Amino acid sequence: MSFKEKILEMERHFAKWESRPAKENLDEILVTFITEINYFEPCHYVTEDDEYITFILTHYDEEMVDQIMTIKKSQIFTFGVLSDREKENLEKYRKPLNVNELYQ
């Protein structure tokens, strides 16, 4: 299975649903990868071969460094594309928390 083609296909679906032009540049598309024990979100697809996929785990927090990761395709349980609506929600929830907010 080609993750690249599936990601672009999902992006075209979301674009149609959101009444906007589809993004063809993979750098503009955020992806989620889920394994049996972990999930990686938001990510940018980089490349793949027959056995492995490489992606960049990005962070909204400027203090955190983006990480490039390679994972065996057989370990991926499911994956998906974040729609523009979901990206807006994700940005809201990924704001750094103030310690005092935790105890309110």
SULMO-V949081 format. One record per pair of residues at least 12 apart in sequence whose ideal C-beta (glycine too) atoms are under 8 Angstrom apart, sorted by the first residue. I is the first residue (numbers start at 1). GAP is how many residues later the second one is. D is the distance in whole Angstrom. If there is no record, write none. Layout:
# SULMO-V949081
((I GAP D) (I GAP D))
This chain:
# SULMO-V949081
((1 72 8) (2 46 7) (3 42 7) (3 45 5) (3 50 5) (3 70 8) (3 76 7) (4 22 7) (4 41 6) (4 44 7) (6 73 8) (7 19 7) (7 22 6) (7 24 6) (7 38 6) (7 72 8) (7 74 6) (8 14 8) (8 16 7) (8 18 7) (8 21 8) (10 70 7) (10 71 4) (11 12 6) (11 18 5) (11 70 5) (14 67 6) (14 69 4) (14 70 7) (17 66 7) (18 65 6) (18 66 6) (18 67 7) (20 64 7) (26 18 7) (26 19 5) (27 17 6) (29 15 7) (29 16 7) (29 52 6) (30 12 4) (30 13 7) (30 14 7) (30 28 8) (30 51 7) (30 52 4) (30 57 6) (30 60 8) (31 12 5) (31 13 7) (31 14 6) (31 24 7) (31 48 6) (31 49 7) (31 50 6) (31 51 7) (32 47 6) (32 48 5) (32 49 8) (32 50 6) (33 20 8) (33 22 7) (33 38 7) (33 43 6) (33 46 5) (34 42 7) (34 43 5) (34 44 5) (34 45 7) (35 36 7) (35 40 5) (35 41 6) (35 42 5) (36 39 7) (36 41 5) (40 15 7) (40 17 5) (40 29 7) (40 31 8) (41 41 7) (41 49 8) (42 15 8) (42 16 5) (42 40 6) (42 45 8) (42 48 6) (43 12 4) (43 13 6) (43 14 5) (43 15 7) (44 12 5) (44 14 6) (46 22 7) (48 25 7) (51 21 6) (51 22 6) (51 23 8) (52 18 5) (52 19 7) (52 20 6) (52 21 6) (53 17 7) (53 18 6) (53 20 6) (53 23 7) (54 14 7) (54 15 7) (54 16 5) (55 13 8) (55 14 6) (55 16 8) (56 12 5) (56 13 7) (57 12 6) (60 30 8) (60 31 6) (60 34 5) (60 35 8) (61 33 7) (61 35 6))
